[in-house]
């Protein structure tokens, strides 16, 4: 999966949810990685969503990174073997993390409005 349109000098959090029903195999056995530009953001490993009986097993993968002066595409790559009848990747979320000073300014502004209304 490739994500484009990222803004420069912005911190992003990517979340990906992978799930399977227990009766349909052991899940993903391979590597996962995310790259931003030429930088690798996460390593690999074996991710077993095992279990038995009815139900749903899920794994959430999270990557956080900050873009540079020029924003590039971010790429999520899942490679390996899947022991499933079907593969479902759901709930891919991309969110810019608010800058702490902006959040603090918003909080101070809200406090000022509350104090002003009390007078």
N, CA, C and O of each residue as an XYZ file, in Angstrom:
476
protein
N       0.842     -1.156      0.000
C       0.000      0.000      0.000
C       0.893      1.226      0.000
O       1.869      1.298      0.747
N       0.558      2.167     -0.825
C       1.316      3.408     -0.899
C       0.422      4.570     -0.482
O      -0.716      4.683     -0.937
N       0.941      5.423      0.377
C       0.222      6.609      0.823
C       0.950      7.833      0.298
O       2.142      8.011      0.547
N       0.235      8.670     -0.425
C       0.840      9.883     -0.969
C       0.070     11.095     -0.449
O      -0.947     10.948      0.229
N       0.557     12.284     -0.767
C      -0.102     13.503     -0.318
C       0.229     13.874      1.115
O      -0.504     14.638      1.742
N       1.330     13.340      1.642
C       1.741     13.671      3.002
C       2.320     15.080      3.026
O       2.966     15.508      2.069
N       2.088     15.794      4.119
C       2.602     17.151      4.254
C       4.021     17.136      4.818
O       4.378     16.258      5.603
N       4.823     18.116      4.408
C       6.202     18.233      4.892
C       6.212     18.653      6.361
O       5.287     19.316      6.832
N       7.265     18.261      7.078
C       7.486     18.634      8.485
C       6.282     18.327      9.375
O       5.877     19.157     10.190
N       5.719     17.144      9.217
C       4.537     16.742      9.979
C       4.755     15.342     10.535
O       5.275     14.467      9.843
N       4.354     15.130     11.794
C       4.444     13.796     12.384
C       3.167     13.029     12.051
O       2.060     13.542     12.215
N       3.338     11.792     11.578
C       2.211     10.944     11.200
C       2.234      9.656     12.000
O       3.296      9.153     12.366
N       1.058      9.135     12.263
C       0.901      7.806     12.833
C       0.063      6.986     11.869
O      -1.043      7.383     11.504
N       0.594      5.836     11.457
C      -0.111      4.902     10.588
C      -0.514      3.704     11.435
O       0.305      3.166     12.181
N      -1.754      3.288     11.325
C      -2.226      2.091     12.023
C      -2.894      1.177     11.010
O      -3.664      1.624     10.161
N      -2.586     -0.107     11.115
C      -3.153     -1.107     10.221
C      -3.654     -2.263     11.072
O      -2.931     -2.751     11.940
N      -4.872     -2.703     10.835
C      -5.463     -3.805     11.580
C      -5.615     -5.000     10.661
O      -6.201     -4.889      9.584
N      -5.091     -6.147     11.080
C      -5.214     -7.393     10.331
C      -5.915     -8.397     11.235
O      -5.577     -8.514     12.413
N      -6.892     -9.124     10.691
C      -7.664    -10.035     11.527
C      -8.016    -11.302     10.772
O      -7.984    -11.339      9.542
N      -8.353    -12.339     11.523
C      -8.807    -13.595     10.940
C      -9.722    -14.307     11.932
O      -9.624    -14.112     13.143
N     -10.607    -15.133     11.394
C     -11.440    -15.988     12.239
C     -10.587    -17.177     12.672
O      -9.772    -17.654     11.883
N     -10.747    -17.664     13.884
C      -9.893    -18.722     14.429
C      -9.895    -20.000     13.618
O      -8.879    -20.695     13.580
N     -10.972    -20.328     12.982
C     -11.070    -21.610     12.287
C     -10.358    -21.632     10.943
O     -10.358    -22.667     10.276
N      -9.757    -20.538     10.526
C      -9.240    -20.461      9.159
C      -7.729    -20.395      9.047
O      -7.243    -19.840      8.061
N      -6.964    -20.908      9.965
C      -5.517    -20.944      9.803
C      -4.788    -20.193     10.894
O      -5.401    -19.638     11.806
N      -3.463    -20.184     10.788
C      -2.654    -19.580     11.847
C      -2.308    -18.129     11.594
O      -1.712    -17.489     12.460
N      -2.654    -17.592     10.456
C      -2.427    -16.176     10.237
C      -1.228    -15.891      9.371
O      -0.925    -16.651      8.452
N      -0.550    -14.816      9.652
C       0.536    -14.301      8.835
C       1.866    -14.752      9.408
O       2.128    -14.564     10.596
N       2.707    -15.346      8.574
C       4.042    -15.749      8.991
C       5.008    -15.185      7.968
O       5.180    -15.768      6.897
N       5.625    -14.093      8.267
C       6.513    -13.456      7.304
C       7.040    -12.161      7.870
O       7.265    -12.054      9.076
N       7.236    -11.192      7.033
C       7.769     -9.921      7.489
C       6.817     -8.798      7.125
O       6.044     -8.888      6.171
N       6.898     -7.752      7.905
C       6.170     -6.543      7.580
C       7.157     -5.395      7.690
O       8.085     -5.447      8.497
N       6.969     -4.391      6.909
C       7.822     -3.218      7.027
C       7.082     -2.011      6.497
O       6.123     -2.133      5.734
N       7.535     -0.861      6.906
C       7.021      0.383      6.359
C       8.214      1.232      6.008
O       9.161      1.327      6.789
N       8.185      1.848      4.851
C       9.272      2.732      4.456
C       8.715      4.110      4.157
O       7.605      4.263      3.647
N       9.514      5.097      4.486
C       9.190      6.474      4.145
C      10.418      7.022      3.454
O      11.468      7.168      4.078
N      10.302      7.327      2.171
C      11.473      7.710      1.401
C      12.421      6.531      1.342
O      12.040      5.460      0.871
N      13.648      6.702      1.808
C      14.612      5.603      1.807
C      14.793      5.012      3.199
O      15.602      4.101      3.376
N      14.057      5.511      4.194
C      14.218      5.060      5.571
C      13.250      3.927      5.888
O      12.059      4.020      5.591
N      13.764      2.856      6.495
C      12.914      1.763      6.950
C      12.406      2.118      8.337
O      13.194      2.476      9.212
N      11.101      2.022      8.547
C      10.507      2.470      9.799
C      10.161      1.341     10.754
O       9.937      1.588     11.939
N      10.113      0.107     10.264
C       9.756     -1.003     11.152
C      10.394     -2.277     10.649
O      10.566     -2.459      9.444
N      10.744     -3.154     11.562
C      11.359     -4.420     11.199
C      10.326     -5.494     10.935
O       9.123     -5.231     10.916
N      10.806     -6.696     10.734
C       9.911     -7.797     10.414
C       9.794     -8.768     11.564
O      10.144     -8.465     12.704
N       9.301     -9.921     11.240
C       9.148    -10.951     12.238
C       7.963    -11.817     11.898
O       7.244    -11.559     10.933
N       7.764    -12.838     12.690
C       6.633    -13.731     12.486
C       5.487    -13.271     13.369
O       5.672    -13.031     14.562
N       4.338    -13.153     12.801
C       3.179    -12.671     13.547
C       2.085    -13.717     13.454
O       1.385    -13.805     12.445
N       1.938    -14.505     14.501
C       0.975    -15.597     14.524
C      -0.298    -15.127     15.202
O      -0.296    -14.801     16.390
N      -1.377    -15.092     14.449
C      -2.674    -14.768     15.022
C      -3.387    -16.076     15.307
O      -4.509    -16.291     14.849
N      -2.740    -16.948     16.063
C      -3.256    -18.286     16.320
C      -4.399    -18.289     17.308
O      -4.803    -17.246     17.823
N      -4.905    -19.462     17.561
C      -6.010    -19.630     18.485
C      -6.847    -20.798     18.039
O      -6.583    -21.396     16.997
N      -7.842    -21.125     18.809
C      -8.719    -22.219     18.421
C     -10.142    -21.862     18.804
O     -10.380    -21.010     19.660
N     -11.072    -22.522     18.163
C     -12.474    -22.280     18.457
C     -13.003    -21.058     17.741
O     -12.330    -20.483     16.886
N     -14.203    -20.670     18.094
C     -14.852    -19.531     17.445
C     -14.249    -18.234     17.948
O     -13.695    -18.177     19.046
N     -14.359    -17.221     17.158
C     -13.878    -15.913     17.564
C     -13.033    -15.274     16.494
O     -12.880    -15.812     15.398
N     -12.493    -14.137     16.816
C     -11.700    -13.366     15.870
C     -10.413    -12.939     16.549
O     -10.441    -12.378     17.645
N      -9.288    -13.200     15.905
C      -7.999    -12.730     16.401
C      -7.553    -11.578     15.525
O      -7.715    -11.628     14.306
N      -7.000    -10.553     16.120
C      -6.579     -9.385     15.355
C      -5.240     -8.889     15.875
O      -4.914     -9.052     17.051
N      -4.478     -8.286     14.991
C      -3.204     -7.674     15.338
C      -3.184     -6.276     14.753
O      -3.542     -6.078     13.592
N      -2.762     -5.297     15.559
C      -2.652     -3.925     15.073
C      -1.175     -3.584     14.942
O      -0.391     -3.813     15.864
N      -0.806     -3.044     13.811
C       0.562     -2.598     13.549
C       0.549     -1.076     13.549
O      -0.330     -0.466     12.941
N       1.513     -0.454     14.224
C       1.558      1.001     14.321
C       2.954      1.498     13.978
O       3.950      0.953     14.455
N       3.023      2.535     13.146
C       4.276      3.195     12.801
C       4.093      4.689     13.001
O       3.062      5.242     12.618
N       5.082      5.354     13.597
C       5.061      6.805     13.757
C       6.348      7.363     13.174
O       7.433      6.845     13.437
N       6.225      8.415     12.386
C       7.404      9.043     11.800
C       7.101     10.498     11.490
O       5.941     10.906     11.445
N       8.158     11.280     11.275
C       8.030     12.691     10.929
C       8.589     12.908      9.539
O       9.692     12.461      9.223
N       7.824     13.596      8.715
C       8.285     13.894      7.360
C       9.350     14.978      7.412
O       9.439     15.728      8.384
N      10.145     15.053      6.378
C      11.198     16.057      6.292
C      10.706     17.322      5.605
O       9.508     17.603      5.564
N      11.658     18.078      5.067
C      11.325     19.324      4.380
C      10.471     19.088      3.142
O       9.637     19.923      2.791
N      10.674     17.962      2.486
C       9.839     17.605      1.341
C       9.179     16.269      1.646
O       9.854     15.297      1.984
N       7.869     16.227      1.528
C       7.131     15.002      1.841
C       7.256     14.008      0.698
O       7.197     14.386     -0.472
N       7.429     12.736      1.040
C       7.487     11.657      0.061
C       6.373     10.671      0.365
O       5.642     10.828      1.343
N       6.249      9.663     -0.471
C       5.256      8.623     -0.235
C       5.709      7.700      0.886
O       6.909      7.508      1.084
N       4.765      7.130      1.616
C       5.036      6.085      2.595
C       4.467      4.787      2.037
O       3.390      4.784      1.442
N       5.195      3.676      2.228
C       4.795      2.393      1.655
C       4.763      1.339      2.753
O       5.725      1.197      3.508
N       3.658      0.596      2.844
C       3.560     -0.553      3.743
C       3.687     -1.800      2.889
O       2.981     -1.950      1.891
N       4.597     -2.709      3.284
C       4.834     -3.934      2.525
C       4.680     -5.131      3.453
O       5.368     -5.230      4.469
N       3.780     -6.031      3.102
C       3.617     -7.285      3.834
C       4.035     -8.399      2.895
O       3.438     -8.578      1.834
N       5.063     -9.155      3.282
C       5.498    -10.252      2.426
C       5.738    -11.477      3.289
O       6.250    -11.370      4.403
N       5.374    -12.616      2.785
C       5.516    -13.849      3.539
C       4.426    -14.811      3.143
O       3.892    -14.731      2.037
N       4.092    -15.714      4.029
C       3.041    -16.679      3.725
C       1.827    -16.401      4.597
O       1.943    -16.008      5.758
N       0.687    -16.614      4.015
C      -0.574    -16.430      4.721
C      -1.270    -17.776      4.774
O      -1.509    -18.382      3.730
N      -1.593    -18.249      5.939
C      -2.292    -19.519      6.096
C      -3.771    -19.216      6.329
O      -4.312    -19.469      7.406
N      -4.399    -18.678      5.312
C      -5.783    -18.245      5.424
C      -6.539    -18.597      4.154
O      -5.934    -18.773      3.096
N      -7.856    -18.700      4.254
C      -8.676    -18.832      3.055
C      -8.810    -17.493      2.354
O      -8.991    -17.441      1.138
N      -8.724    -16.429      3.101
C      -8.823    -15.083      2.543
C      -8.020    -14.142      3.426
O      -7.867    -14.389      4.622
N      -7.517    -13.085      2.853
C      -6.756    -12.086      3.591
C      -7.579    -10.815      3.647
O      -8.070    -10.339      2.623
N      -7.729    -10.268      4.832
C      -8.462     -9.023      4.985
C      -7.604     -8.044      5.767
O      -7.149     -8.341      6.872
N      -7.396     -6.905      5.196
C      -6.728     -5.808      5.890
C      -7.765     -4.713      6.004
O      -8.338     -4.281      5.004
N      -8.005     -4.264      7.222
C      -9.082     -3.323      7.461
C      -8.573     -2.212      8.362
O      -7.535     -2.342      9.011
N      -9.304     -1.147      8.389
C      -9.040     -0.048      9.313
C      -7.631      0.500      9.168
O      -6.898      0.610     10.151
N      -7.254      0.842      7.953
C      -5.978      1.520      7.744
C      -6.215      2.988      8.054
O      -7.033      3.635      7.400
N      -5.516      3.515      9.035
C      -5.719      4.899      9.455
C      -4.419      5.672      9.326
O      -3.359      5.194      9.730
N      -4.506      6.850      8.769
C      -3.368      7.752      8.652
C      -3.770      9.042      9.346
O      -4.765      9.661      8.970
N      -3.013      9.456     10.350
C      -3.377     10.659     11.092
C      -2.149     11.511     11.346
O      -1.109     11.015     11.778
N      -2.283     12.795     11.072
C      -1.228     13.738     11.421
C      -1.338     14.006     12.919
O      -2.420     14.324     13.413
N      -0.246     13.882     13.631
C      -0.226     14.097     15.072
C      -0.099     15.595     15.318
O       0.806     16.230     14.777
N      -1.002     16.181     16.135
C      -0.923     17.624     16.357
C       0.376     18.019     17.055
O       0.874     17.306     17.926
N       0.895     19.136     16.667
C       2.112     19.672     17.265
C       1.802     20.074     18.711
O       0.762     20.687     18.953
N       2.667     19.751     19.679
C       2.366     20.056     21.083
C       2.093     21.536     21.340
O       1.213     21.860     22.139
N       2.814     22.436     20.693
C       2.591     23.859     20.940
C       1.231     24.296     20.417
O       0.596     25.163     21.018
N       0.769     23.720     19.314
C      -0.560     24.043     18.788
C      -1.642     23.559     19.737
O      -2.630     24.254     19.969
N      -1.454     22.369     20.282
C      -2.421     21.818     21.226
C      -2.458     22.663     22.496
O      -3.538     22.923     23.026
N      -1.311     23.092     22.989
C      -1.248     23.932     24.185
C      -1.926     25.275     23.934
O      -2.646     25.772     24.800
N      -1.707     25.866     22.767
C      -2.329     27.142     22.423
C      -3.843     26.999     22.379
O      -4.565     27.884     22.838
N      -4.321     25.906     21.839
C      -5.757     25.652     21.792
C      -6.321     25.521     23.207
O      -7.405     26.034     23.485
N      -5.609     24.848     24.098
C      -6.051     24.705     25.484
C      -6.092     26.031     26.218
O      -7.044     26.297     26.953
N      -5.083     26.870     26.035
C      -5.043     28.190     26.676
C      -6.176     29.055     26.147
O      -6.801     29.788     26.913
N      -6.450     28.982     24.849
C      -7.548     29.757     24.256
C      -8.886     29.334     24.849
O      -9.725     30.179     25.160
N      -9.086     28.029     25.006
C     -10.326     27.535     25.608
C     -10.477     27.996     27.040
O     -11.573     28.371     27.455
N      -9.397     27.976     27.804
C      -9.423     28.441     29.189
C      -9.759     29.923     29.251
O     -10.529     30.345     30.114
N      -9.192     30.721     28.348
C      -9.478     32.157     28.310
C     -10.957     32.408     28.024
O     -11.555     33.302     28.622
N     -11.546     31.643     27.132
C     -12.976     31.799     26.836
C     -13.838     31.448     28.044
O     -14.824     32.130     28.322
N     -13.475     30.397     28.757
C     -14.237     30.001     29.947
C     -14.156     31.087     31.013
O     -15.175     31.442     31.605
N     -12.959     31.620     31.268
C     -12.791     32.667     32.278
C     -13.510     33.944     31.872
O     -14.048     34.644     32.730
N     -13.529     34.256     30.598
C     -14.198     35.471     30.117
C     -15.707     35.355     30.313
O     -16.359     36.342     30.655
N     -16.262     34.186     30.107
C     -17.711     33.997     30.259
C     -18.141     34.080     31.722
O     -19.290     34.418     32.005
N     -17.252     33.784     32.638
C     -17.593     33.843     34.064
C     -17.768     35.281     34.531
O     -18.504     35.522     35.488
N     -17.123     36.227     33.896
C     -17.194     37.635     34.322
C     -18.477     38.175     33.908
O     -18.764     39.346     34.158
